[in-house]
Amino acid sequence: MPRARLYGINHVALEVDDVEETVDFFSRLFDVRSVSRVGRGAFLDIGDQFVALFERGVEVRHFGLVVDDKDAVREALAANGIEQLPGRFLDFRDPSGNIIQVVQYDQVQFTKEARILRAMGLSSEKTQAALDELREQGLRPAD
């Protein structure tokens, strides 16, 4: 059975007591250029990656891995008897209970330099939606 290749870490999602206090904390320590807010959460943009901050009870701590083939991960989960968590994302737990969320490289704004991708034997292709996200972030020139 083919297995998905890892590209990298897309994001980390943290549970916090107070979203605004935590945004302020990061902003005092780092040059935070962009913060997107959604409901009771905030995303600290780090170029093509992000740190997600959610009020406790709104979202569960997790980290996002970027892979080349999300369907291969689904197949591997099923073949190994690992439960996919309910919801719109491909989430599952490792043996210690940590939640891992899987996203596919060509579908998200996460990027790696071409020479790194070549060395890893991975593709640099992106969907139009991912290219649009990169352009909106100022990380890709207009065509």
LINFEN-V891372 format. One record per residue. N is the residue number from 1. RES is the residue in one small letter. BURIAL is + if it has 24 or more other C-alpha atoms within 12 Angstrom, else -. Layout:
N | RES | BURIAL
N | RES | BURIAL
This chain:
1 | m | -
2 | p | -
3 | r | -
4 | a | +
5 | r | +
6 | l | +
7 | y | +
8 | g | +
9 | i | +
10 | n | +
11 | h | +
12 | v | +
13 | a | +
14 | l | +
15 | e | +
16 | v | +
17 | d | -
18 | d | -
19 | v | +
20 | e | -
21 | e | -
22 | t | +
23 | v | +
24 | d | -
25 | f | -
26 | f | +
27 | s | -
28 | r | -
29 | l | -
30 | f | -
31 | d | -
32 | v | -
33 | r | -
34 | s | -
35 | v | +
36 | s | -
37 | r | -
38 | v | -
39 | g | -
40 | r | -
41 | g | +
42 | a | +
43 | f | +
44 | l | +
45 | d | +
46 | i | +
47 | g | +
48 | d | +
49 | q | +
50 | f | +
51 | v | +
52 | a | +
53 | l | +
54 | f | +
55 | e | +
56 | r | -
57 | g | -
58 | v | -
59 | e | -
60 | v | +
61 | r | +
62 | h | +
63 | f | +
64 | g | +
65 | l | +
66 | v | +
67 | v | +
68 | d | +
69 | d | +
70 | k | +
71 | d | -
72 | a | -
73 | v | +
74 | r | +
75 | e | -
76 | a | -
77 | l | +
78 | a | -
79 | a | -
80 | n | -
81 | g | -
82 | i | -
83 | e | -
84 | q | +
85 | l | -
86 | p | -
87 | g | -
88 | r | -
89 | f | -
90 | l | +
91 | d | +
92 | f | +
93 | r | +
94 | d | -
95 | p | -
96 | s | -
97 | g | -
98 | n | -
99 | i | +
100 | i | +
101 | q | +
102 | v | +
103 | v | +
104 | q | +
105 | y | +
106 | d | +
107 | q | +
108 | v | +
109 | q | +
110 | f | +
111 | t | +
112 | k | +
113 | e | -
114 | a | -
115 | r | -
116 | i | -
117 | l | -
118 | r | -
119 | a | -
120 | m | -
121 | g | -
122 | l | +
123 | s | +
124 | s | +
125 | e | -
126 | k | -
127 | t | -
128 | q | -
129 | a | -
130 | a | +
131 | l | +
132 | d | -
133 | e | +
134 | l | +
135 | r | -
136 | e | -
137 | q | +
138 | g | -
139 | l | -
140 | r | -
141 | p | -
142 | a | -
143 | d | -
